[in-house]
Amino acid sequence: MTEKDKIYMRRCFELARKGLGLTRANPLVGCVIVHNDRIIGEGYHHEFGGPHAEVNAIRSVKDPSLFPEATLYASLEPCAHYGKTPPCSMLVHQKGIRRVVISNLDPSPRVNGLGIRHMEKAGISVVTGCLEEEGCDLNRRFFVYQKEKRPYVILKWAQTVDGFIDLEREPEDHVGTNWITDEVSRTLVHKWRSEEAAIMVGTNTIITDNPRLNIRRWTGDHPVRVTIDRNGRLSDNAYILDGSQDTIVFTGVPGKYSGRTRSIRVDPSYDLRDLLEELYDQQIISVFVEGGAKLHESFITSGLWDEARVFTGKMSFTQGVRAPELKEIPDETLIFHDTILNLYKNRDNLLHGG
Ligand SMILES: NC(=O)c1ccc[n+]([C@@H]2O[C@H](COP(=O)([O-])OP(=O)(O)OC[C@H]3O[C@@H](n4cnc5c(N)ncnc54)[C@H](OP(=O)(O)O)[C@@H]3O)[C@@H](O)[C@H]2O)c1
């Protein structure tokens, strides 16, 4: 593997990222075809069900006579199965490409090394592991989904400088959010929503804040809304039950839901792992958990989280709902305007070093 290979692989990653939030349970994949140090074709996987990155890259090449002298770079192992298009590993062979550089192997059962074996059997030279760690980070949602059979879990909350996520509320208090962060942070949260398959909040948060849980400050498909209503405490007037958006309510008390709201039965002693397995079965690759404290704490205690994004605003509440606690040291700290953003990765997790 050469330094030039790494440069072209980084371009694959750049292209792959354009599919974030659009490929759903599929991986993010970018592909570049290089001849004599010149990119002659490139492509990425745009959306779930659409052509694979390799197909798009191969189609973009104007002069097919260059294929035999070209190298194909792909951020993920080319597939080995018939889907909407023939296997990409077969296509690479048919086009006469003789060298392929890959970052990660595809762990999904239908591929899992088979794409590489097909190409090697056809006499193609295959280099694997090019910028493997970066590739793994790019497709962290996909790898957790495939290997752990659950969605990738991102926790997010905003806390005051003295460690509260809300003021103490009385039942007669207003319904709505007591904002802690600034406009920039709120816009960033909507961008993050556009990148994940589902958003989840706890019962109390629906009751106190009545959030819409959609994308208003960014573009993109609304994620599936998810909540738990074990004891039938949610009001029919809650936005989350308005039927306007795909919504899953894990419930112990069957409700009369309309439109795009579905209920999934859970018994009182259910485990978060069961709930995540159910979301996995619904092909939900990632869940963005937006609070409250009790739900976050359940995810933290069970170790079923992969990332946390914690805003700390400049205000103090003195008393109220205590923010969840993370023992980890932040991997990264960003400061914008009056807000600090700490980013954490769960080190006990398979992908982040566990
Ligand atoms: N600053 C922020 O970022 C932010 C974000 C969201 C919310 N908030 C604030 O947080 C407060 C609500 O937080 P909260 O901690 O009281 O409640 P919560 O986490 O929103 O909801 C907790 C409730 O959800 C139900 N639940 C079902 N399964 C659960 C599980 N596995 N783990 C935890 N809860 C489960 C339980 O009700 P049942 O017993 O009925 O099942 C539980 O009491 C509100 O004041 C809200 O404004 C702040």
The ligand as a Tripos MOL2 file, in Angstrom:
@<TRIPOS>MOLECULE
LIG
   48    52     1     0     0
SMALL
NO_CHARGES

@<TRIPOS>ATOM
      1 N1        -31.5560   19.3550   28.6090 N.am      1 LIG1
      2 C1        -31.7990   18.3210   27.8420 C.2       1 LIG1
      3 O1        -31.0120   17.9690   26.9520 O.2       1 LIG1
      4 C2        -33.0630   17.5370   28.0360 C.ar      1 LIG1
      5 C3        -33.4470   16.5950   27.0700 C.ar      1 LIG1
      6 C4        -34.6060   15.8480   27.2830 C.ar      1 LIG1
      7 C5        -35.3260   16.0430   28.4490 C.ar      1 LIG1
      8 N2        -34.9280   16.9710   29.3390 N.ar      1 LIG1
      9 C6        -35.6680   17.1590   30.6050 C.3       1 LIG1
     10 O2        -35.5950   15.9440   31.3090 O.3       1 LIG1
     11 C7        -36.7550   15.7980   32.1130 C.3       1 LIG1
     12 C8        -37.3100   14.4250   31.9190 C.3       1 LIG1
     13 O3        -36.3040   13.4900   32.2470 O.3       1 LIG1
     14 P1        -36.5800   12.2980   33.2190 P.3       1 LIG1
     15 O4        -35.2620   11.7500   33.5920 O.co2     1 LIG1
     16 O5        -37.4930   12.7540   34.2930 O.co2     1 LIG1
     17 O6        -37.4300   11.3080   32.3270 O.3       1 LIG1
     18 P2        -37.2630   10.5940   30.9110 P.3       1 LIG1
     19 O7        -35.9370    9.9540   30.8370 O.co2     1 LIG1
     20 O8        -37.6840   11.5080   29.8430 O.co2     1 LIG1
     21 O9        -38.4040    9.4950   31.0460 O.3       1 LIG1
     22 C9        -38.2650    8.5510   32.0560 C.3       1 LIG1
     23 C10       -39.5040    7.6900   32.1010 C.3       1 LIG1
     24 O10       -39.5630    6.8980   30.9230 O.3       1 LIG1
     25 C11       -40.0820    5.6290   31.2460 C.3       1 LIG1
     26 N3        -39.1320    4.5740   30.8770 N.ar      1 LIG1
     27 C12       -39.4700    3.4370   30.2420 C.ar      1 LIG1
     28 N4        -38.4150    2.6730   30.0410 N.ar      1 LIG1
     29 C13       -37.3430    3.3080   30.5640 C.ar      1 LIG1
     30 C14       -35.9770    2.9960   30.6710 C.ar      1 LIG1
     31 N5        -35.4630    1.8680   30.1550 N.pl3     1 LIG1
     32 N6        -35.1750    3.8590   31.2860 N.ar      1 LIG1
     33 C15       -35.6500    5.0000   31.7780 C.ar      1 LIG1
     34 N7        -36.9520    5.3620   31.7170 N.ar      1 LIG1
     35 C16       -37.7940    4.5200   31.1000 C.ar      1 LIG1
     36 C17       -40.3160    5.6050   32.7510 C.3       1 LIG1
     37 O11       -41.6780    5.9110   32.9490 O.3       1 LIG1
     38 P3        -42.6690    4.7280   33.3610 P.3       1 LIG1
     39 O12       -42.2790    4.3650   34.7400 O.co2     1 LIG1
     40 O13       -44.0230    5.2880   33.2100 O.co2     1 LIG1
     41 O14       -42.4040    3.5910   32.4220 O.co2     1 LIG1
     42 C18       -39.4630    6.7380   33.2530 C.3       1 LIG1
     43 O15       -39.9120    7.3300   34.4170 O.3       1 LIG1
     44 C19       -37.7010   16.8880   31.6820 C.3       1 LIG1
     45 O16       -37.6730   17.8830   32.6640 O.3       1 LIG1
     46 C20       -37.1310   17.3950   30.4000 C.3       1 LIG1
     47 O17       -37.3830   18.7490   30.1860 O.3       1 LIG1
     48 C21       -33.8140   17.7180   29.1720 C.ar      1 LIG1
@<TRIPOS>BOND
     1     1     2 1
     2     2     3 2
     3     2     4 1
     4     4     5 ar
     5     4    48 ar
     6     5     6 ar
     7     6     7 ar
     8     7     8 ar
     9     8     9 1
    10     8    48 ar
    11     9    10 1
    12     9    46 1
    13    10    11 1
    14    11    12 1
    15    11    44 1
    16    12    13 1
    17    13    14 1
    18    14    15 2
    19    14    16 1
    20    14    17 1
    21    17    18 1
    22    18    19 2
    23    18    20 1
    24    18    21 1
    25    21    22 1
    26    22    23 1
    27    23    24 1
    28    23    42 1
    29    24    25 1
    30    25    26 1
    31    25    36 1
    32    26    27 ar
    33    26    35 ar
    34    27    28 ar
    35    28    29 ar
    36    29    30 ar
    37    29    35 ar
    38    30    31 1
    39    30    32 ar
    40    32    33 ar
    41    33    34 ar
    42    34    35 ar
    43    36    37 1
    44    36    42 1
    45    37    38 1
    46    38    39 2
    47    38    40 1
    48    38    41 1
    49    42    43 1
    50    44    45 1
    51    44    46 1
    52    46    47 1
@<TRIPOS>SUBSTRUCTURE
     1 LIG1         1 GROUP 0 **** ****
